[in-house]
Amino acid sequence: MVNNENQNSLLLIGGSGFIGSAVGEYFSKNGWAIRLLTRTVKPFQTSFPCIQFQWDGKIIPDKSIEGVNAVVNLAGQGIADKAWTPSYQKSLLDSRVHSTRALVESLSRTKDVPSVIIQASAIGFYGMQNCQKSCSEESPAGSDFLAELCQSWEKEAETISKYTRLVVARIGLVLGWQGGALPKLWDIYASGIGSSLGTGKQWMNWIHLEDIARFFFSAVESQRFTGFYNLVAPGNVDNRSFHELMASRTPSFSMMRAPGFSLKVAMGSRADLLLKAPKVISKKLPEADFKFNFPEFSEALCDLLKERTHPRLHYFKVKQWIPIALEEVWNFVSSASNLERITPPWLGFRIKKISTTEIELGTRISYSLNLHGIPITWHSKISEWSPKVEFVDEQEKGPYHTWFHRHLFTELAGGTIIEDRVDYQLPLFPLGQISLPFVKKDLTHIFSYRKEATATILCQNG
């Protein structure tokens, strides 16, 4: 895509992940052009239009930052992704410090310095401790691994303020469906084994994904934002309250408890993330007149569940943007003949029967596939049909107890966002939950293939 000369532009570093995708999409919807710095260039895999620049994590290409109005640096390996072995602790530190150092070095070479840099950090800055005293932006740093990691991260960013306005976002537990903790927690609760953890008195320090994106946009656009901000909703809750509300929306029971020692056995030192979080508040967000759309946890959860048709079940959600007009995208994805083209060949997917010439409301489709050597026959029905907006295919007979797949289409920047939302339940509940990790892995691979195949076919045709 060619950017308009008068269009504001944003450089996203580490922007292909959970938070970065929401930030990129929000800025794009507000008329900004996005440049994405990524280690692996994969065209049309993001949920927003962008120009991608490849980098090695150490040197930022000059062309990527030249002329941009703002930079958001979200780079860093996932804190909870792996066990905190010495080698992974080093990787966590290096991925954050090196990317921030590279940004500082890039600013020193750039003649046209961006007007603002937003640097990510985390509320882990205050340490994992059983502490009922509130930690605000004025509170001192902790002394454990996470606190030291955040201190090193932020110290590396200090030099940025010599070049331009610097905003440091200490991010809490971000709630959204495409990543982070919520999908993992929901799988546990939808399996009927959700529990309060340890004493239940530790704090969750949560924030809705939409409020994260809104903060980043506000911090870029307004000069009143500068310095450090704790990104935590005003209606913070302890783990016991969090659990009770989650249990009220799922098959789990409010009286369920998981002792702290069991988490320590399963997770090692990472268990402190779940067992020892202090209460974090923000004094500076109200001073900057930032208003949360979702200040209370009950409001945030209610909003997140609005997009769900079967909210007590498991959930899978993916999005992608492609530079193809909505009508062309709709004609392609709503045609049964294209299903085989975007389904991984290892599934051996074949349509056996379709009840109507063209897909429409009430159309029934029968097809066969082969999953891990097991032949499967699947019967589905188009239960909702709104041309160029959305449609739903719902399993009538097949491998799942429930499968409800909503396809949505939204115009953005001359292209189209394709969104898949799947509510599903495995058979033989609760015994069938044993296979959940394998099912999720399969779904991830299948939908990843669909995204790549859809983009490849449509963009070649376009």
N, C-alpha and C positions, 0 to 999 in steps of 0.2 A: 504494500500500500504506500502511496505517496502522501506525505503529510502536507497539509495546508500551511503556508508560511506564517499565517496568523494564529495557528492552532497551538495552544500550550502543549508542552511535551513533558513526559515523566519517564525517568529511567528507573526500572524495577530490577533490583539485584536480589536473586533468590525469589523471584516472583512467580514461579510456576507451581508453587506449593499451595497449601490450603489457604493461608491468609493472603498470600500474594495474588491468588486468583480472584479473591473477593475485592481486593484493592484495585487491581487492574480493571476489572469489570466495572467497578463503581466510577473510576476516573473516566473510563471510555464512555460510559453512559452520560457523563457530564461534559463530553466534548473534547477530552484530552486525547492526544496521541501517545501511545505507549511504546517504549523501547524495553526489551527484556534481555537481561544479561543472564545467560544460562550455560551450564557445562555441556549440555547436549541439545543441539538444535533439532526440534521436532515441529515442523510447520503445522499450524492449525490444530494443535492439541490443547491450547489454552481456551478459556471461555471468553476471551476478549481479543480484538485485533491488535497485533503488535509486530514490530520489527525485531527480530531476534539477532543477538550478537553472542558468539561463543567466546568463552574465556576459560582459563585454567584455574581460577580461584585465587590468582596472585597478581595478575596484571590486567587492569581494565582497559579495553581497547579505546583509544582516544575518540574514535568516531562515535562510540556509543554514548558518550557524555557531552560531546560538543553541541552547544546550543540548547540543551534541555533546561527547562525551568526549575525542575525539582528532581530529587533523587530519594527513593525509599530503599533502604538496605535491610533486607530480611534474611540474608544469607546465614546459614548455620545448620548443621546436622541435627536431627531430632533428638531432644533430650531423653525421651523415654523409649526410643526405638530399640536400643540394645542394652545389654548388661554393662554396668560402669566398670569395665576392666580398665587397667591403666592405659592400654592402647586406645580404647574408645574415649576415655576422658581426654586424652591428648587430641583425638580427632575432633571432639566437641569444641575444645579450646581453639585449635588451629583453624577450623572452618569459620569461626567467628572473628578471631583476631586478624587472620590473613586477609579476609574480605574487607574488613574495616580499614586495615593498613593500606590495602590497594586503593580504596576510595580516597584516603588522604593523599596518597601519592599522585593519584589522578587529578585531584583538585590543584595540586601544586604545578601541574603541567598545563592546566586548562586556562585559556585566556578569558573565556566567557563563563564565569563560575555560576552554577545554579543558585537561585535565590534562597533555597532552603534544602536542607538535608534532614530526612527523618531516619534515625538510626534505631533499630530494634534492640531491645534488651528484655529482661524478664523480671518478674517480681521475686524470683529466686535471689535477687540482690540482697534481700533482707534475711536470707537464711531460712532453713527448715527447722523450726523450733516450736515446741508446745508453748505458745505465748498468746495470752488473751489481750495483751496490750496492742493497740492498733499501730500499724506501721504506715506512715505517710511518706511523701517525697522527702521530708526533712529528717527521717529516721536514719540511723547509721546502718552500715552494711553488716551482714552476718559474717560468720567465719568458717562455714562448711564449704564443701566442694562447689555447690551451685552459686553461693555468694561470691566465692573467689573467681569463678568463671565469669559472672556478670561484671564484677569489678574490673577484670582484665579487659573485657569487651568494651566497657564504657570508657576506660582509661585510654584505649586506643583511639576512641572517637573524639577525645577532648580537643585535639588539634583542629578538627573540622570547624570549630567556632571561630578560629582565626580567619577563615576564608568566607564564611557565610553563616546564616542563621541555622542553628542546630536544635533539633527537637529529638529527645531520647524517649522512646516509648517502652516503658516497663510493662510488658504484656502478661496478663493473667491467663486463666483457663478459658480458651475461646470456644464458644458453643456454636456449632454449625454442622451440617450433614455431610460435607464432602471431605472431611479430615478432622484432625485433632482428636480430642478425647471422647466426644459425644457418640460417634458411631460405635466405638468399642464398648462404651458404657451401656449403650442401648442394646447391643447384642447380649450383654450379660443380663440386663433386666428383662429383655424379651424372652430369654431362656428360663426365666423364673428363679434366678439365683442372685439377683441384685441384693446387696447388703450394705448396711452402714459399716464403716471401717474403723477398727480400733475403738477408741473412746467415742468417736463421732463428734468430738468437740473441735476438731481441726477445721480450718476454714477453706472454702472452695475457691474463693477469689475469682469468680467467673465474669465473663463479659460476652454479650451476643456478637456474633460475627459482623452483623450489619453496623453495630456501633463502632467496631474497630475500623471498618472502611470509612465510616463517616468522620471519625476522629482524624484519620490520615488526611482525608480531603480537607477538612477544616484547618488542620495544622499547616497544610501547604498554602492554602488560600489566604489565611489571616496572619498578620504580623504579631498578633497578641500571643501566639503560641511560641514559647521558647523555653529551653531547658528540659527538665525531667518531668514525666507524667506517669502516674500509675494507672494503667488501663484496666480498671476493675469497676464493675457496676456498683451504684450506691447500695442496692439491696443485697449486699453480700450475705451468704448463709453458711452455717456450719454443715459438716458432712451429714449429721443426723437429719437436719431439715431437708437437705438436698435429697437424701435417700427416700425420705417419706413421700416427697412429691413425685419422685421418679417411680416409686412402687405403686402409687395411686393410679398411674397411667399405664402400667404394664402387669404381666402375670406374677411379678415378684411380690413378696410380703413385707410389710413395714417392720415386722419384728425381727427380720433376718439381721444377723450380726456376723462380721468376719473378724476374728481376733487379730491383733496387730502382728503377732509372731508368725502367723501363717503367711501373711504378705511378705514379711522379711525373708522367710524361707523361699518363697516363690520368686521374689524380685530382688533380693539383696538390698543394697543401699538405695536403689531406686524407690523402694517402698516409702522412704521419707517424703517423696512427692505427695503421697496419698495420706500419710499419717501425721505429718508434723508442720503443716502450713499455718503460719500466723495469720491474723486478720490484717488485710491490706486495704487501705482506703486512699482516696485521692483528695487532697486539699486544693490542688492546682486546677483541676478540671472545672469546678464551680467558679473559681476565680476567673477563668478564661471564658465563662458563660457557655460551656459546652453542655448541651442537654442530651441525655440518653433517651433513645426511643424505647429502650427496654431496661428500666431501672430496677425492676423486681424480677426475681427468678421465676415466679409463677407466670408473669407476663411473657418472659423470654421463651419459656417452654411451650406456652400456649401458642405463641407465634410460630415456633419451629414445627409444631405439630399440625398447623393449619394446612401445610402442603401435603400432608399424609392422608391417604384414603383409609388405610387400616393401621392406625397409629400404634397398636399394641404389638405389631409384628416387627420382624427385621426389616432393614431399609438399606437400599443401595441407590446412590445418586451420582451421575456423571454429567458433565457439560462440555461442549466444545463450540467454538466459533469458526465458521468458514466463510470465505469471501464470495458467497453465492447467494443470489436473490432468493427470498423466501418462497416464491412460487415454484422455482426450480427444485429447491430442497424438498418442499412438500410433495411434489410430483414423484420424486425419487424414493423417499423413505416410506411413502404410503402405498407403494406398489409392491405387491406380494412377490413379483418376479425378481425383485432386487434383494430379497431376504437372503437368498443363497450367496449372493455376491459379497455381502458384508458379514457373513458368518464364517468363523474360522474353519478351514477345510478339515481339520482333525476331528470335527464334530460329525462329519458325514451328513450334514443337514440336507433334507430333501422334502419338498412340498408334495404331499400325496393327494390332497383334495382341497378345493376351495369352493364355497357355496355360491359365490357370485362372481360375475365377470370382472368387476372392479371392486376394490375394498370399499365398504360403506358400513353404516351402522347395522349391526346384526350379522355381518359376514362371519362365517365359521371357517377356520383353516385347520387342516390336519397335516402334520408333518412328522417325519421320523428323524432321529439323530442317534449318534453313538457316543456315549459318555464313559470314558475309561473302560471301553470294551463291552459296555452294557447297552444293548439296543433299547431305545425308548420311543414310544409313540406319544405325541403331544397333540391335544385338541384345544384350540383357543377360540375365543369369540371377541369380536370388536364390540365392546359394551358402551363406548363413548366415541363420538365422531364430530369434530368441529373443524372443518377445512381450514388449513393454513394457521391453525392455532394449536390443536392438540388432538390426540386420539388415544384410546386405551385398548390394549389387548389383554384379555383375562383368561387364565387357564380354566378349562372345564374338566379336563382329564389330563394327567401327566405326573411328573415326578415330585411335584410340590403339593403340599396340602393346600396352600394358597399362593397364587402368583398374579399380581396386579401391576401391569407395566404401563405407566403413563408416559407418552411421548409429547414433548412441548416444543414450540418453535417461536422464536422472538427475533424481530428485526433489530439489528444494531450496526451502525456505521457502514451501511451499504451491503452488509452480509447478514448471516443468520446464526443465532445461538440455537443449537440442538441440545435438548435436555432430556435425559432419561431418569425417571423416578420409579423404583421398583419396591413395592411392599411384598414381602414373601414370608411364608412359614414352611418349615420342613415337616415331612410326615412323621407320624408316630411320636407326637410330643408327649413327654419331654425326652424320650430316648433318642429321637432323631437329632437332637441338638449336638450329639457327639460328632456328627459329620459337618457341623457348621464351619470350622476353619477351612476344610477342604472345599466346601461350597463357595465360600467367600473368595478363595484363591481362584477358583474356576471363573467366577463372575468377573473378577478383576481382569483376568486374561481375555475373556470373551469380549467384554465391552471395550477394552483397550484396542483389540483387533478391529471391532466395529468402527471406532472413532477413526483409526488410521485408514481403513478401507473406504469409508464414506468420504473422507476428505480427499483421498487419492483419486477416486472415481469421479467425483463431482468437479474437482478442480482441473482434472485433465479434460473433462468434457467442456468445462467453462473456458 
